[in-house]
Amino acid sequence: MFKFHMPTKVIVGENCVLNNPKDLMLGKSALIVTGKSSGKKSGALDDVIFVLENAKIPYHVYDKVENNPEISDMAQGGRLARECGADFIIAIGGGSPMDAAKAIGVYAVNESGEDGEFKLYDIFKGEYKNKPLPMVAIPTTAGTGSEVTPYSILTLHNEKTKKSFSCVDSFFKVAFLDGRYTVSLPLQVARNTAVDAMCHLIEGYTNKKASPSSDYIALEGLRIIGKHLDALESGSLALDACTELLWASALGGIVISQTGTTIVHSMGYELTYFKDIPHGMANGYLVYEYLKRIDSKRVADCIGALGIESLENFKEYLEKILPRVCNFTEKEILDWSEISIKARNVASCPYQATRELEIEIYKNSLLKE
Ligand SMILES: [Fe+2]
């Protein structure tokens, strides 16, 4: 038995926001959630404002989302949504603004605070008295897939890690994928995010929870990314390629909505939290060591779909596009593994993941100079 659930309407193509204004407007007053620069630089914020002003829909812009959003900031965003009377949310940006929007959508209608019945950490329960606000997503990077997942990854400083929540209503209602918004991304950002999408597809395909539907989508996503590996290496990504990579990234999101991720992601969170390594890059350092330990034809299927000859060639490719950014100590690895082995997605790993094994993977990862 398997289930397939993906309730987001996905609209793909150049100028898709401007050409589909009705799909953007889910209510009478909008809160636009974005980062300090992602909305403006990509051109997406201008398109959204143009559509809203044309339709005389009032809006507020919350552009305080930092990378790796912190939970208490999200509650603050929820308060702003209440104060300005927003009845829907438009998220513009990479994974952080989209994940932030999902949390803000919950806090907007479930008041958090010392005295309130809904406490800050109740968001992780995944069941709420009031349904989150309806949301639209406009990704400005091609990697997270957050626009088609119910997951929101929040940073918890007191636990020194990231933790995800999801609920049946935290899927976006609509996602707009336009390569115009990603075509001028810095090359390393385009590479890191493509590696993140690749990891979603690979971790989904090799996951214990993989199903015929997720398998089919995962291999198609890897095949699309495979077409653009040379351009990702040389930095010559054209507009069409950017739209295709956005679609592949969404396919990765659809896959992990069914399967979840594995230890690549749970171990990667520690590299991001403690070493400030971008999310996709962190996963890229770990994925080869993860795959090396899988005794299944599925590894060859993934590598083959990417159009790469062998797992060793895959490693060489990752080494070419990911810079060596840091070193680490024995003590750091012990600390990271102690946290990451407790993550939920450890159970989805196709082999028995232990702390000792995670220590070995960190030690041998491509992170090492
Ligand atoms: Fe990811």
Boltz pocket constraint, residues with backbone or C-beta under 6 A from the ligand:
constraints:
  - pocket:
      binder: B
      contacts: [[A, 143], [A, 144], [A, 196], [A, 200], [A, 265], [A, 279]]
      max_distance: 6.0
